[in-house]
Amino acid sequence: MIKAASTKATEATPMHCAPTRYGATLLPMQKSGRRLRSFVWYCVTSPLQPFTWQLVVFHALHVLLAILSCPLVLVGTVASIALVPLCCLGLVVAKLLMRLVSYLTQLDVYLHNCATRRGSDCLLLEEDRDPYCRDRTRLATVSQASICLVGYYLLLKPPLALVCSLGALGVFGLSVATIAAPFVQSLQFEGVLLVGPPDAGTRLSMVMLGLLRLYVAVFLLHVSASCINATTKLVTSQYIDATSLGLAKADLASRGLIQGQQTMFYSTVL
């Protein structure tokens, strides 16, 4: 199995006196300070970051994928086992089940890449597959890999979506409701007053509590997305053999010095 990755190195002669946009390199202390400031700024503004709302959509789609995949795979598994006495019909149903699992795996890969930050590794899709990788069509046949993947969608995917995605979305929705509650004058249902107008002191405390819950929810969104992506990468790495390439993958013609930077490609044979 061959895995390819990409790294970037700056030019050999650093120019510390020149601005960084002209190709100069930064000292290690300068780089660590810049990373720390970027990390602190991202944490403070995380509820307003586009990637946070992208994670909300990711978790919603992940829950939807788990809800749809589990009953479909369960019905296909039961039907293929029940039709084993009818040899040909049972094999046809098993073939359709393996084809369904193959498509579900591709959807999982798309979701993984949607929740991947810029500069991180993404899973290879079929059109970006390395020419040295093995063929993925073996997922569409009855094999040990496809059977393990059926077990993944039956046993691991539903609790993962329930605990990680649905739990994070629930905390996020609760935080938004807590922030919006002080600005709701009253809430009635069939003439019964459910929520009355809060006073000024209660409004401030509820807004502060809602902001605290919001930051906790954003943290849970990121952590749960990392757990889901790690699980997806672990599972699909056994079926997609080149698991990671940089998001900015260059072709053969672009390998070399480009504006003071050199892109190095290496392969690790496992």
Secondary structure, DSSP 8 states (H G I E B T S, - for coil): -EEEEEEEEE-SS--TTS-GGGT----HHHHHHHHHHHHHHHHHTGGG-HHHHHHHHHHHHHHHHHHHHHHHHHHHHHHHHHTSSSHHHHHHHHHHHHHHHHHHHHHHHHHHHHT--TTSEE---GGG--TTS--GGGGGSSSHHHHHHHHIIIIIHHHHIIIIIIHHHHHHHHHHHHHHGGG---EEETTEEEE----HHHHHHHHHHHHHHHHHHHHHHHHHHHHHHHHHHHHHTTTSSS--EESS---GGG-SEETTEEEEEEEEE-
